[in-house]
């Protein structure tokens, strides 16, 4: 998987991304979304530095994991649909774009 995290048993090690963004505005997270406490194993040095910078660890990990899930779903969708996409592209190469004669641009 991506750099910065890996599965180890039931724990997720996450190298914190050292950027602070508004999770509510960028990721659509609201206070009404259910949350669950979980155990997380982090490197002590980066955890201490993040705390000293007043970085919300839960918020950053939640944002990172949301983005990772989104990217993994997209990657899997592309893999699962690669044959169809290739065939569609071959059809367009041979026949042109559908409805192309009615395009105004």
Backbone torsions as a table, in degrees:
resi	resn	phi	psi	omega
1	UNK	NA	-165.5	-173.9
2	UNK	-69.3	157.7	178.5
3	UNK	-67.2	146.2	175.3
4	UNK	102.5	-11.4	176.9
5	UNK	-151.7	156.7	175.8
6	UNK	-161.1	154.1	178.2
7	UNK	-81.5	137.6	173.6
8	UNK	-139.3	100.3	-176.0
9	UNK	63.6	-125.9	179.1
10	UNK	-99.9	5.4	-177.2
11	UNK	-106.7	148.1	178.1
12	UNK	-110.3	121.2	174.8
13	UNK	-91.5	129.1	-173.8
14	UNK	-131.1	117.1	172.4
15	UNK	-80.5	115.8	-174.0
16	UNK	-62.4	136.2	173.6
17	UNK	-79.3	126.8	-174.1
18	UNK	-89.2	56.8	174.6
19	UNK	-136.5	142.3	-178.4
20	UNK	-112.4	121.4	178.2
21	UNK	-132.8	164.1	177.7
22	UNK	-80.6	105.3	-179.0
23	UNK	-65.2	-36.3	-178.4
24	UNK	-62.6	-41.1	-177.3
25	UNK	-84.5	-39.6	-175.8
26	UNK	-82.9	-33.0	-174.0
27	UNK	-111.0	-2.1	178.4
28	UNK	71.4	24.7	179.9
29	UNK	-85.5	130.4	177.1
30	UNK	-120.1	166.3	-178.5
31	UNK	-67.3	-16.6	-177.6
32	UNK	-85.5	-10.9	178.8
33	UNK	-70.9	134.2	-178.9
34	UNK	-67.2	144.9	178.0
35	UNK	-130.2	157.1	179.7
36	UNK	-136.1	136.2	176.6
37	UNK	-68.2	142.4	179.1
38	UNK	-147.1	158.3	177.0
39	UNK	-87.8	138.5	-178.3
40	UNK	-137.2	133.0	178.3
41	UNK	-104.2	120.2	-177.5
42	UNK	-125.6	155.6	175.5
43	UNK	-65.7	132.2	-174.5
44	UNK	-62.7	-36.5	-177.6
45	UNK	-66.9	-44.6	-178.5
46	UNK	-72.4	-32.7	176.9
47	UNK	-64.2	-45.6	179.0
48	UNK	-62.5	-42.5	179.5
49	UNK	-65.6	-41.5	178.5
50	UNK	-62.5	-43.9	178.4
51	UNK	-63.3	-39.7	179.8
52	UNK	-66.4	-22.6	177.9
53	UNK	-95.7	9.0	-179.6
54	UNK	56.7	39.1	177.2
55	UNK	-87.1	131.9	178.5
56	UNK	-77.4	104.4	-174.6
57	UNK	-60.7	-46.9	-179.0
58	UNK	-60.5	-43.3	-178.4
59	UNK	-64.9	-43.2	-179.1
60	UNK	-67.8	-43.4	178.5
61	UNK	-64.9	-39.6	178.3
62	UNK	-62.5	-44.9	178.6
63	UNK	-62.2	-46.6	-179.3
64	UNK	-61.1	-45.2	-178.5
65	UNK	-67.2	-39.3	175.9
66	UNK	-59.3	-45.8	-179.7
67	UNK	-65.4	-41.9	178.9
68	UNK	-62.3	-43.2	178.4
69	UNK	-63.1	-44.3	179.3
70	UNK	-59.7	-46.6	-179.8
71	UNK	-65.9	-39.1	179.7
72	UNK	-67.3	-40.3	176.7
73	UNK	-61.9	-42.9	179.1
74	UNK	-63.7	-42.2	179.1
75	UNK	-62.0	-44.6	179.9
76	UNK	-66.9	-39.0	178.8
77	UNK	-61.5	-44.0	178.8
78	UNK	-61.8	-42.3	179.4
79	UNK	-65.3	-44.9	-178.6
80	UNK	-67.3	-26.6	-176.5
81	UNK	-109.4	10.9	-176.2
82	UNK	-60.1	-40.6	-178.9
83	UNK	-64.5	-45.1	179.0
84	UNK	-63.2	-44.2	-178.6
85	UNK	-62.6	-43.4	178.6
86	UNK	-61.7	-43.9	179.1
87	UNK	-64.9	-41.5	178.2
88	UNK	-61.8	-44.1	179.4
89	UNK	-62.9	-38.3	176.0
90	UNK	-63.5	-41.8	177.9
91	UNK	-61.6	-44.2	179.0
92	UNK	-64.1	-39.4	178.1
93	UNK	-60.6	-39.3	-177.4
94	UNK	-82.1	-46.2	-171.5
95	UNK	-101.3	-12.8	-174.6
96	UNK	86.6	178.1	-179.2
97	UNK	-72.2	142.2	175.2
98	UNK	-61.7	138.6	178.3
99	UNK	63.6	18.0	-177.3
100	UNK	-59.7	-31.7	-177.8
101	UNK	-66.4	-19.2	179.6
102	UNK	-99.7	4.4	178.3
103	UNK	-67.2	141.5	179.5
104	UNK	-107.2	8.7	179.1
105	UNK	-132.3	NA	NA
